[in-house]
Amino acid sequence: MTNPSSPNEYFELPFSRSDLHPDPIVQFSTWYAQAKAKGEIEPSAMSLATVNKNYDISARMLLLKSFDNNGFAFFTNYSSPKAQSLSEIPKAAMVFWWPLCQRQVRITGNVVLLDDKQSDEYFNQRSKASRIAAMISKQSAVIPNREYLIERFQSLSQEKTNTEITRPSFWGGYLLQPECLEFWQGRAHRLHDRFQYTKNPNGWEIVQLSP
Ligand SMILES: Cc1cc2nc3c(=O)[nH]c(=O)nc-3n(C[C@H](O)[C@H](O)[C@H](O)COP(=O)(O)O)c2cc1C
């Protein structure tokens, strides 16, 4: 059996309690900017885990589209398996991994729908091709082959002018409202630095966790 574990030593950036901003959103914003500056290929890519009422757990990669004090926004198909799970149990976990920075961020919380205006705004910023792709895809449904997709894509592209391609009701955004965030910095000898923020009625409590 091959050993998939990496021999990497984590050596970078010490991270101590005094480096932490009391507000985890500001802390995330700093790390996100540093991940971009470091040249991470897709710093907004994260794994989103959901569970349905039968306890079937599922995780998939998504792109974070924005974040602020209200939460972390992503966009998807409202008829997809993840959307079905979120309608049953509106909670999720997000994980970011920024290998060049040797950093992980974990976020959990409740998930709510973004309002139509926010979803429209984001949809309308997308290229014509991306909007058409969203319209023709019954996300995660079985299809006969790739030609089936291309045919639908081409026929809608010819049929609709740019302004006619408005957001379909089955596509839009969600907001994960964070309740717990953990910032993980890789360190030498597997003695990694981990700090966890948990929301309580008075604000955010910060604790350090054993690696
Ligand atoms: C890097 C990356 C980014 C992705 N971003 C999105 C996204 O923002 N929205 C989306 O619906 N699917 C995105 N996907 C596809 C999802 O991983 C997944 O295949 C799809 O959403 C169906 O998931 P579901 O069947 O669990 O609902 C992305 C995949 C990768 C690899």
The ligand as a Tripos MOL2 file, in Angstrom:
@<TRIPOS>MOLECULE
LIG
   31    33     1     0     0
SMALL
NO_CHARGES

@<TRIPOS>ATOM
      1 C1        -12.6070   24.4850   -7.7270 C.3       1 LIG1
      2 C2        -14.0780   24.1990   -7.9210 C.ar      1 LIG1
      3 C3        -14.9910   25.2320   -7.7710 C.ar      1 LIG1
      4 C4        -16.3610   24.9950   -7.9150 C.ar      1 LIG1
      5 N1        -17.2290   26.0290   -7.6960 N.ar      1 LIG1
      6 C5        -18.5650   25.7980   -7.7530 C.ar      1 LIG1
      7 C6        -19.4770   26.8400   -7.4060 C.ar      1 LIG1
      8 O1        -19.1050   27.9740   -7.0390 O.2       1 LIG1
      9 N2        -20.8070   26.5470   -7.4660 N.ar      1 LIG1
     10 C7        -21.2720   25.3070   -7.8170 C.ar      1 LIG1
     11 O2        -22.4790   25.1160   -7.8380 O.2       1 LIG1
     12 N3        -20.4230   24.2970   -8.1110 N.ar      1 LIG1
     13 C8        -19.0770   24.5140   -8.0940 C.ar      1 LIG1
     14 N4        -18.2000   23.4900   -8.3640 N.ar      1 LIG1
     15 C9        -18.7550   22.1400   -8.6700 C.3       1 LIG1
     16 C10       -19.1200   21.4290   -7.3550 C.3       1 LIG1
     17 O3        -17.9410   20.9100   -6.7520 O.3       1 LIG1
     18 C11       -20.1240   20.2800   -7.5390 C.3       1 LIG1
     19 O4        -19.6710   19.3990   -8.5440 O.3       1 LIG1
     20 C12       -21.5230   20.7850   -7.9280 C.3       1 LIG1
     21 O5        -21.8550   21.9970   -7.2700 O.3       1 LIG1
     22 C13       -22.5920   19.7250   -7.6240 C.3       1 LIG1
     23 O6        -22.6100   19.4910   -6.2190 O.3       1 LIG1
     24 P1        -23.8100   18.7210   -5.4900 P.3       1 LIG1
     25 O7        -24.1970   17.5750   -6.3780 O.co2     1 LIG1
     26 O8        -23.2310   18.2670   -4.1990 O.co2     1 LIG1
     27 O9        -24.9330   19.6990   -5.2850 O.co2     1 LIG1
     28 C14       -16.8290   23.6950   -8.2480 C.ar      1 LIG1
     29 C15       -15.8880   22.6620   -8.4120 C.ar      1 LIG1
     30 C16       -14.5460   22.9130   -8.2670 C.ar      1 LIG1
     31 C17       -13.5700   21.7680   -8.4230 C.3       1 LIG1
@<TRIPOS>BOND
     1     1     2 1
     2     2     3 ar
     3     2    30 ar
     4     3     4 ar
     5     4     5 ar
     6     4    28 ar
     7     5     6 ar
     8     6     7 ar
     9     6    13 1
    10     7     8 2
    11     7     9 ar
    12     9    10 ar
    13    10    11 2
    14    10    12 ar
    15    12    13 ar
    16    13    14 ar
    17    14    15 1
    18    14    28 ar
    19    15    16 1
    20    16    17 1
    21    16    18 1
    22    18    19 1
    23    18    20 1
    24    20    21 1
    25    20    22 1
    26    22    23 1
    27    23    24 1
    28    24    25 2
    29    24    26 1
    30    24    27 1
    31    28    29 ar
    32    29    30 ar
    33    30    31 1
@<TRIPOS>SUBSTRUCTURE
     1 LIG1         1 GROUP 0 **** ****
